[in-house]
Amino acid sequence: MEPLPVTDSSDAQSSNMCKLIPPTLRENESYHVFLSYSSTDYSWTLSLVDVLEGAGLSVCYHERDFTPGRTILENMSECITQSQKVLLVLSAEFVRSRWCLLEANMSLFRDCLERKPMVPVLLDQDVCVPLHLCHLTYIEARHPDFINKLLHVLCTPNSDLRGSSVVPYQPPSVYNGKALLPLTAANEDSLNSWDAGVYSEMDVPDQLRLIVRDQSTYRAAMAIINQVSQTQVWLRPLWKRVVAYIAGLCFWKYDDRRRILLEMQKAVGKANVLMFAQKVLMGCRSTSKIYLVYISLDSCRQEFEKQFSAQTSSEDMFRRALLYFSSGYTCCLAKKHFPFTTAPPSGSSGHLPGGVCFCHYVSQMLERGQWLDQ
Ligand SMILES: [Zn+2]
């Protein structure tokens, strides 16, 4: 993004900016605001520093204010402690960078202790905001009145910010049916239409850590999905397919793309059998992307127990429902769109207020005969 225009001091005199008086720094405070940003946004951030300092605020940022010879963590911890507020410059690169997330996590930690307000400034429109920041209200850098809005917040004493749109840290709002970060296949860039996406089997992504706490279950679930690429994709690479085609092996009659997507959806169903206890379901609508949704299936599971109590295994019925329908259900939840009327069946209020619960979805799909392998 373009750096902010330099404000002439005479302009500042005539604008509202000069009416805002920075809060008095207390004995243990050295700065009004600590800036956390990605180095790729350095020039924009520097232009912001000029504006803020021009308005009389003391600003702390690491390029200038960190003490040489101390670790980054020591520096960061001290600077945040000495600042009244923490400003996050949210760009796609900020979110991607672990270093910045670490900073964000640490300010959250401080927040818990001291209720230090965080002020997120949204630099790009398409930023996928980390879950533990998504409850905060942003100030958009592209807004015409951005500087005034920001100065107003920074010049408001912390004690007066309680209950305002920029709030001190609160636990992230996670609710049933909330779409979480979508996962993108590691091989997305080289993914052929007949190939299956492969996903990282390393630790749970940072943005999901507050939700998915069991690393080993998550890894096992991803390994199930990755097996599709290993066991179901025939004739890789391309030249083998061309040879097979020339040799007249009519495997071309299979619609590979659909078949592989179906195999991935079944694998995601299997993975969901593991994941549902973590209150997370996955859904696969394309081979290169997996949606994740936060959802508790406890009530729906009890409904299965009631419905199938006469039969030996309601547990088995629930498991089969997960295998066949959980991927499609998750995609509908993530997109907030269902292929049928979303009113719960008569006499039932459903188990997902304002949405379609899993047992309602399963009964609708069974009525339509839409099993995954048909
Ligand atoms: Zn239900």
Residues whose N, C-alpha, C, O or C-beta is under 5 A from the ligand:
A	BS01	ZN	S299 C300 H351 C357 F358 C359 H360
